[in-house]
Amino acid sequence: MDKKHLDNITLLGNQNTKYDFDYNPNILEVFDNKHSENDYFVKFNCPEFTSLCPITSQPDFASIYISYIPAKKMVESKSLKLYLFSFRNHGAFHEDCMNIILKDLIKAMSPKYIEVWGKFTPRGGISIDPYVNYGIIGTKYQDIAEYRLKNHDLYPEKIDNR
């Protein structure tokens, strides 16, 4: 692989990884998309997301699904893992966490399209599953975002998919 495209990657392969227990968007690292002329999805499934309730400080657990169509930059997966880990002691409601993740990833890599979906485990008999997305305004990606927002949850859940 052409190493000049990886100049900003410092975490991948680093044996001295330090885990940040406080929310830190600066952990995110990006690299050049070698196929920016193509539209394609990159999807991350993060089944062990943890944050804290801002009122009770009780832990909240979720599976986070991040899908995006990259433009010129892509997020490096180890930095994404460490970034998501940094929410471990962060107090925020579920909806806030998903919006923060979306905005931080947009800032880091300026994707053509991105969506973040949190499927939180029930607490008190209720689960909360916030979905947020974004497509570049004035492009077909804005149309994709509007379509997917309208249709993101057309299929009912089964109790065994958590």
C-alpha positions in Angstrom: 0.0 0.0 0.0 1.2 3.5 -0.8 2.4 4.8 2.6 2.0 8.5 1.7 -1.8 8.0 2.0 -1.3 6.8 5.6 0.7 9.7 7.0 -2.0 10.6 9.6 -2.5 7.0 10.8 -0.8 6.6 14.2 -3.0 4.1 16.1 -3.2 1.2 13.7 -0.3 -1.2 14.6 0.6 0.8 17.6 1.3 -1.7 20.5 1.1 1.1 23.1 -2.6 1.9 22.7 -4.0 4.1 25.4 -7.7 4.1 26.1 -9.3 7.5 26.7 -12.1 7.2 29.2 -13.4 10.7 28.5 -15.2 11.7 25.3 -12.5 12.7 22.8 -13.3 13.3 19.1 -9.6 14.1 18.4 -8.9 10.3 18.5 -10.5 9.9 15.0 -8.0 9.4 12.2 -8.7 9.4 8.5 -6.9 8.3 5.4 -7.3 8.9 1.6 -10.0 7.1 -0.2 -8.3 5.5 -3.2 -11.7 5.1 -5.0 -13.4 8.4 -4.4 -14.8 8.3 -7.9 -17.0 5.4 -6.9 -20.1 5.4 -4.7 -19.9 2.6 -2.2 -21.0 1.9 1.4 -18.6 1.3 4.3 -20.4 -0.1 7.3 -19.2 -0.5 10.9 -21.1 -2.6 13.4 -20.1 -1.8 17.0 -22.0 -4.1 19.3 -20.3 -3.0 22.6 -21.0 0.7 22.8 -21.4 2.1 26.3 -22.2 5.6 27.6 -23.7 6.9 30.8 -27.2 8.3 31.5 -26.6 12.0 32.2 -29.1 12.0 35.1 -28.6 8.7 36.9 -25.0 7.9 35.7 -26.2 4.3 35.0 -24.5 2.7 32.0 -26.3 2.4 28.7 -25.4 -0.3 26.3 -26.0 -0.3 22.5 -25.1 -1.7 19.2 -24.1 1.2 16.9 -24.4 0.9 13.1 -22.4 3.4 11.1 -22.8 3.4 7.3 -21.3 5.9 5.0 -20.4 6.7 1.4 -16.9 8.1 1.5 -15.7 11.1 -0.5 -12.0 11.9 -0.3 -11.3 10.6 3.3 -12.2 7.5 5.2 -12.1 6.8 8.9 -9.6 4.4 10.2 -11.3 1.6 12.1 -9.0 1.3 15.2 -9.3 5.1 15.8 -13.1 4.7 15.4 -13.1 1.9 18.0 -11.1 4.1 20.4 -13.3 7.1 19.8 -16.5 5.1 20.5 -14.8 3.7 23.7 -14.2 7.3 24.8 -18.0 7.6 25.4 -17.7 5.1 28.2 -17.8 7.8 30.9 -19.7 10.4 28.9 -23.0 11.4 30.2 -25.5 12.0 27.3 -28.9 10.8 26.3 -29.0 8.2 23.5 -30.2 10.7 20.9 -27.4 13.1 21.8 -24.8 10.4 21.5 -25.9 9.5 17.9 -26.0 13.1 16.8 -22.5 13.7 18.3 -21.1 10.7 16.5 -22.6 11.8 13.3 -21.3 15.3 13.5 -17.8 14.2 14.6 -17.5 11.8 11.7 -18.8 14.5 9.2 -16.1 16.9 10.6 -13.4 14.3 10.4 -14.0 13.0 6.9 -16.7 15.0 5.0 -18.5 11.9 3.6 -20.9 12.1 0.7 -23.5 10.4 2.9 -23.5 9.0 6.4 -26.0 7.4 8.9 -25.6 6.4 12.5 -28.2 4.1 14.2 -28.0 3.2 17.9 -29.9 0.2 19.1 -29.9 0.5 22.9 -30.7 -2.4 25.2 -33.9 -1.8 27.2 -33.8 -0.2 30.6 -37.0 0.1 32.5 -38.8 -2.0 29.8 -38.1 0.5 27.0 -35.5 0.5 24.3 -34.5 3.7 22.4 -33.1 3.4 18.9 -32.2 6.8 17.5 -31.3 7.1 13.8 -29.6 10.1 12.3 -28.2 10.7 8.8 -26.8 13.3 6.5 -26.2 13.8 2.8 -24.3 16.6 1.2 -26.9 19.4 0.7 -27.9 20.1 -2.9 -26.8 16.7 -4.2 -28.2 13.3 -4.8 -26.8 12.4 -1.4 -29.3 14.8 0.2 -32.0 12.9 -1.6 -30.6 9.6 -0.3 -30.7 10.9 3.2 -34.3 12.0 2.9 -35.3 8.7 1.4 -33.5 6.6 4.0 -34.8 8.7 6.9 -38.4 8.1 5.7 -37.8 4.4 5.2 -35.1 3.4 7.7 -37.3 1.3 9.9 -39.9 -0.3 7.7 -39.4 -3.8 9.0 -40.6 -4.7 12.4 -38.1 -6.0 14.9 -38.0 -9.5 16.4 -37.4 -9.8 20.1 -34.2 -11.8 19.4 -32.3 -9.3 17.4 -30.8 -7.4 20.3 
